[in-house]
């Protein structure tokens, strides 16, 4: 019986180590070192990660005006979460809302701002692009610099809001870009043509709302394209950055990994802890397999 308990214990420890060490493939995950993850973004911005208790974390932030929250809107927000975001902005926080085909418009509608993210429509550019029309280049406003987009959308802004400087355009597509409303990959009469906004900002209470119509500009594989990283670093302005991971869909592996990290309060992230844990398992196994002299 004791031997069975030891085997079960070792098995559970080994399973936990595998869960933690094996990388995830979840889009925009800070645990994903692959092409579509946010691991490098987290490291470059030295960001604090929100994996649970979204509202509690935001409400506990002191010196809100010295912080920036990055959220990818790929899961719905509850009414209480939306109100928490609103209060965060009103008290001086900077919110970077990144979305292309998700739930970003729920946030924008709740905040009652004069802009929306074009839904179910890809921004294509057959001429000013990186490798194909699904990777359009966008010019940073006021600078001769570009960011590279990846299967992006565009932002529809009320013209009056622009003319009255309520909304400021931070980056926009070339005049050759268009929103492919019917998804036939060619421009048709009536489809919006460039230049189209892909990043905008506006004051909201004491804070700043920034909307970017492509969360992929800062995935691991695109962070070093053109001026993508520099663009985001300029937006956060050296503030303390929080990356919200509670509004992206997660695989079972991702959920187990987050649970493991939360149990040990993230200390397991340190490499020495991995080594110590593996050594501990090895020593335990050796002690149980080596027969004691009679």
C-alpha positions as a printed NumPy array, in Angstrom:
array([[  0.   ,   0.   ,   0.   ],
       [  2.817,   2.386,   0.908],
       [  4.526,   1.608,  -2.392],
       [  1.34 ,   2.453,  -4.29 ],
       [  1.066,   5.793,  -2.465],
       [  4.662,   6.607,  -3.377],
       [  4.028,   5.772,  -7.024],
       [  0.916,   7.969,  -7.063],
       [  2.811,  10.827,  -5.376],
       [  5.695,  10.614,  -7.855],
       [  3.235,  10.407, -10.724],
       [  1.419,  13.551,  -9.607],
       [  4.675,  15.473,  -9.173],
       [  5.901,  14.357, -12.582],
       [  2.579,  15.312, -14.173],
       [  2.76 ,  18.762, -12.577],
       [  6.313,  19.312, -13.842],
       [  5.291,  18.277, -17.367],
       [  2.283,  20.609, -17.275],
       [  4.461,  23.53 , -16.196],
       [  7.447,  22.865, -18.464],
       [  5.61 ,  21.953, -21.659],
       [  4.812,  25.153, -23.595],
       [  1.255,  26.073, -24.525],
       [  0.12 ,  27.095, -28.004],
       [ -2.71 ,  29.42 , -26.946],
       [ -2.975,  32.64 , -28.976],
       [ -1.737,  35.719, -27.079],
       [ -0.745,  33.694, -24.012],
       [  2.229,  34.891, -21.965],
       [  3.076,  31.206, -21.371],
       [  3.383,  30.588, -25.125],
       [  6.966,  30.96 , -26.466],
       [  5.813,  30.077, -29.982],
       [  5.084,  32.387, -32.888],
       [  1.58 ,  33.376, -31.696],
       [  2.282,  33.938, -27.992],
       [  2.831,  37.012, -25.814],
       [  5.821,  35.733, -23.836],
       [  8.278,  38.188, -25.407],
       [  5.882,  41.104, -24.947],
       [  5.566,  40.277, -21.264],
       [  9.355,  40.139, -20.919],
       [ 10.068,  43.323, -22.896],
       [  7.497,  45.362, -20.976],
       [  8.299,  43.677, -17.648],
       [  4.553,  43.29 , -17.273],
       [  2.452,  42.044, -14.391],
       [  0.09 ,  39.292, -15.514],
       [ -3.591,  39.049, -14.601],
       [ -4.676,  35.407, -14.845],
       [ -7.554,  35.508, -12.356],
       [ -9.61 ,  37.938, -10.282],
       [ -9.626,  40.588, -13.028],
       [-11.859,  43.018, -11.139],
       [-10.12 ,  42.555,  -7.804],
       [ -6.711,  43.161,  -9.394],
       [ -7.788,  46.358, -11.162],
       [ -9.541,  47.688,  -8.075],
       [ -6.44 ,  47.066,  -5.961],
       [ -4.133,  49.141,  -8.172],
       [ -2.761,  52.235,  -6.466],
       [ -1.433,  55.214,  -8.441],
       [ -3.684,  54.226, -11.342],
       [ -2.37 ,  57.072, -13.476],
       [  1.051,  55.398, -13.501],
       [ -0.264,  52.148, -14.992],
       [ -1.315,  50.716, -18.347],
       [ -3.655,  47.755, -18.843],
       [ -3.397,  45.717, -22.057],
       [ -6.426,  43.539, -22.763],
       [ -7.182,  41.315, -25.767],
       [-10.954,  41.132, -26.153],
       [-11.464,  37.541, -27.273],
       [-13.924,  36.596, -24.506],
       [-17.001,  38.51 , -23.286],
       [-16.774,  40.974, -20.4  ],
       [-19.332,  40.913, -17.606],
       [-21.165,  44.108, -16.672],
       [-19.196,  44.365, -13.443],
       [-15.925,  43.942, -15.369],
       [-16.959,  46.696, -17.778],
       [-17.744,  48.997, -14.874],
       [-14.363,  48.189, -13.329],
       [-12.659,  49.111, -16.621],
       [-14.641,  52.345, -16.766],
       [-13.624,  53.297, -13.221],
       [-10.015,  52.424, -14.009],
       [-10.073,  54.901, -16.902],
       [-11.933,  57.582, -14.97 ],
       [ -9.275,  57.473, -12.258],
       [ -6.37 ,  57.989, -14.651],
       [ -5.47 ,  54.558, -15.992],
       [ -4.425,  53.885, -19.576],
       [ -6.315,  51.072, -21.305],
       [ -4.945,  49.498, -24.494],
       [ -7.827,  47.528, -25.99 ],
       [ -6.626,  45.149, -28.706],
       [ -9.146,  43.343, -30.891],
       [ -9.941,  42.456, -34.483],
       [-12.859,  40.025, -34.529],
       [-13.668,  39.576, -30.849],
       [-15.61 ,  41.405, -28.152],
       [-13.919,  44.795, -28.217],
       [-17.068,  46.58 , -29.32 ],
       [-18.815,  45.475, -26.126],
       [-16.238,  47.509, -24.202],
       [-16.496,  50.487, -26.564],
       [-20.287,  50.454, -26.432],
       [-20.299,  50.374, -22.63 ],
       [-17.851,  53.274, -22.514],
       [-20.071,  55.14 , -25.003],
       [-17.206,  56.338, -27.193],
       [-17.604,  57.452, -30.854],
       [-15.816,  54.536, -32.471],
       [-16.176,  50.844, -33.262],
       [-13.96 ,  48.054, -34.543],
       [-15.112,  46.762, -37.933],
       [-16.559,  43.312, -37.283],
       [-16.094,  40.264, -39.519],
       [-14.073,  42.309, -42.005],
       [-10.395,  41.952, -42.845],
       [ -8.169,  44.902, -43.667],
       [ -6.384,  44.041, -46.91 ],
       [ -3.736,  45.978, -48.823],
       [ -2.546,  44.642, -52.196],
       [  0.303,  47.155, -52.506],
       [  1.651,  48.494, -49.182],
       [  2.214,  45.209, -47.392],
       [  4.8  ,  42.946, -45.802],
       [  4.502,  39.621, -47.659],
       [  0.895,  39.506, -48.8  ],
       [ -2.219,  41.654, -48.584],
       [ -3.203,  40.169, -45.219],
       [ -0.094,  41.772, -43.678],
       [ -0.704,  45.455, -44.452],
       [  1.672,  48.184, -43.377],
       [  0.265,  51.036, -41.306],
       [  1.963,  54.4  , -40.914],
       [  2.49 ,  55.825, -37.445],
       [  0.881,  59.27 , -37.37 ],
       [  3.343,  62.138, -37.602],
       [  6.304,  59.859, -38.248],
       [  7.897,  58.222, -41.244],
       [  7.651,  54.858, -39.517],
       [  5.45 ,  51.821, -39.964],
       [  3.959,  48.926, -38.078],
       [  3.113,  45.586, -39.678],
       [ -0.365,  44.17 , -39.142],
       [ -1.422,  40.534, -39.283],
       [ -4.971,  39.665, -40.371],
       [ -6.183,  42.933, -38.876],
       [ -9.427,  44.852, -38.927],
       [ -9.868,  48.638, -38.902],
       [-11.468,  51.207, -36.612],
       [-14.539,  53.134, -37.688],
       [-14.455,  56.589, -36.101],
       [-17.164,  59.236, -36.127],
       [-15.882,  61.99 , -38.446],
       [-17.018,  64.704, -36.056],
       [-14.955,  63.124, -33.273],
       [-11.86 ,  63.402, -35.472],
       [-12.534,  66.965, -36.639],
       [-13.09 ,  68.113, -33.058],
       [ -9.934,  66.279, -31.884],
       [-11.915,  64.059, -29.539],
       [-10.292,  61.02 , -31.133],
       [ -6.66 ,  61.072, -32.263],
       [ -5.427,  58.67 , -34.927],
       [ -2.162,  57.012, -33.886],
       [ -1.679,  54.788, -36.953],
       [ -3.499,  54.356, -40.245],
       [ -3.388,  52.174, -43.336],
       [ -2.276,  53.229, -46.798],
       [ -4.804,  54.67 , -49.303],
       [ -4.706,  51.315, -51.131],
       [ -6.063,  49.326, -48.194],
       [ -9.728,  48.39 , -47.9  ],
       [-12.117,  46.557, -45.61 ],
       [-13.181,  43.313, -47.25 ],
       [-16.777,  43.271, -46.034],
       [-17.911,  40.292, -48.112],
       [-14.619,  38.396, -47.76 ],
       [-14.085,  37.826, -51.466],
       [-10.552,  39.273, -51.183],
       [-11.104,  41.987, -53.799],
       [-12.36 ,  45.54 , -53.372],
       [-16.033,  46.007, -54.226],
       [-18.095,  49.152, -54.59 ],
       [-19.186,  50.379, -51.183],
       [-16.359,  48.796, -49.196],
       [-14.416,  51.348, -47.097],
       [-11.074,  52.371, -48.613],
       [ -7.956,  53.7  , -46.965],
       [ -6.422,  55.421, -45.298],
       [ -8.236,  53.698, -42.436],
       [ -7.409,  54.041, -38.716],
       [ -5.899,  50.967, -37.056],
       [ -4.885,  52.62 , -33.775],
       [ -6.6  ,  55.552, -32.068],
       [ -6.622,  57.224, -28.671],
       [ -8.9  ,  59.508, -26.708],
       [ -9.134,  60.967, -23.236],
       [-11.622,  59.268, -20.945],
       [-12.088,  60.926, -17.595],
       [ -8.604,  61.289, -16.143],
       [ -7.34 ,  58.359, -18.198],
       [ -6.616,  57.416, -21.794],
       [ -8.32 ,  54.835, -23.987],
       [ -6.207,  53.381, -26.8  ],
       [ -7.758,  51.02 , -29.344],
       [ -5.711,  48.862, -31.737],
       [ -7.527,  46.751, -34.33 ],
       [ -4.969,  43.95 , -34.332],
       [ -3.707,  42.119, -31.232],
       [ -1.204,  40.244, -33.411],
       [  1.172,  43.181, -33.867],
       [  2.935,  42.186, -30.644],
       [  2.928,  38.384, -30.838],
       [  6.367,  36.8  , -30.482],
       [  6.941,  36.43 , -34.23 ],
       [  5.975,  40.033, -35.076],
       [  7.337,  42.041, -32.185],
       [ 10.506,  42.946, -34.098],
       [  8.782,  43.725, -37.414],
       [  9.371,  47.327, -38.501],
       [  8.484,  49.483, -35.45 ],
       [  5.895,  47.256, -33.75 ],
       [  7.648,  47.053, -30.383],
       [  8.677,  50.713, -30.395],
       [  5.079,  51.708, -31.167],
       [  3.674,  49.852, -28.159],
       [  6.499,  51.028, -25.886],
       [  5.634,  54.6  , -26.839],
       [  1.993,  53.996, -25.957],
       [  2.754,  52.641, -22.476],
       [  5.145,  55.562, -21.821],
       [  7.268,  53.726, -19.289],
       [  4.316,  53.027, -17.001],
       [  3.797,  49.843, -15.027],
       [  2.087,  47.438, -17.43 ],
       [ -0.581,  44.856, -16.641],
       [ -1.459,  42.243, -19.279],
       [ -4.944,  40.793, -18.911],
       [ -5.055,  37.068, -19.719],
       [ -8.592,  36.471, -18.473],
       [-10.286,  37.421, -21.747],
       [ -8.537,  35.043, -24.126],
       [ -9.856,  31.488, -24.676],
       [ -7.666,  28.913, -22.945],
       [ -7.032,  25.248, -23.607],
       [ -7.188,  22.714, -20.76 ],
       [ -3.382,  22.687, -20.739],
       [ -3.333,  26.461, -20.325],
       [ -5.814,  26.296, -17.467],
       [ -3.793,  23.609, -15.682],
       [ -0.59 ,  25.592, -16.162],
       [ -2.154,  28.75 , -14.725],
       [ -3.535,  26.772, -11.796],
       [ -0.07 ,  25.372, -11.082],
       [  1.486,  28.838, -11.225],
       [ -1.177,  30.332,  -8.995],
       [ -0.783,  27.563,  -6.399],
       [  2.877,  28.396,  -5.891],
       [  2.333,  32.132,  -6.374],
       [  4.441,  32.173,  -9.55 ],
       [  7.68 ,  31.167,  -7.775],
       [  7.807,  28.09 ,  -9.944],
       [  8.674,  30.388, -12.838],
       [ 12.259,  30.561, -11.621],
       [ 14.555,  27.994, -13.319],
       [ 16.277,  27.048, -10.064],
       [ 12.927,  25.935,  -8.681],
       [ 12.439,  23.639, -11.66 ],
       [ 15.863,  22.113, -11.07 ],
       [ 15.286,  21.739,  -7.331],
       [ 11.932,  20.084,  -7.96 ],
       [ 13.416,  17.637, -10.46 ],
       [ 16.317,  16.834,  -8.109],
       [ 13.858,  16.311,  -5.28 ],
       [ 11.874,  13.831,  -7.353],
       [ 15.046,  12.007,  -8.395],
       [ 16.318,  11.75 ,  -4.803],
       [ 12.938,  10.55 ,  -3.602],
       [ 12.838,   7.853,  -6.279],
       [ 16.398,   6.716,  -5.522],
       [ 15.693,   6.424,  -1.81 ],
       [ 12.673,   4.268,  -2.515],
       [ 14.405,   2.006,  -5.017],
       [ 17.68 ,   1.41 ,  -3.146],
       [ 17.221,  -1.467,  -0.735],
       [ 18.294,  -0.871,   2.828],
       [ 20.852,  -3.384,   4.246],
       [ 19.43 ,  -5.819,   6.75 ]])
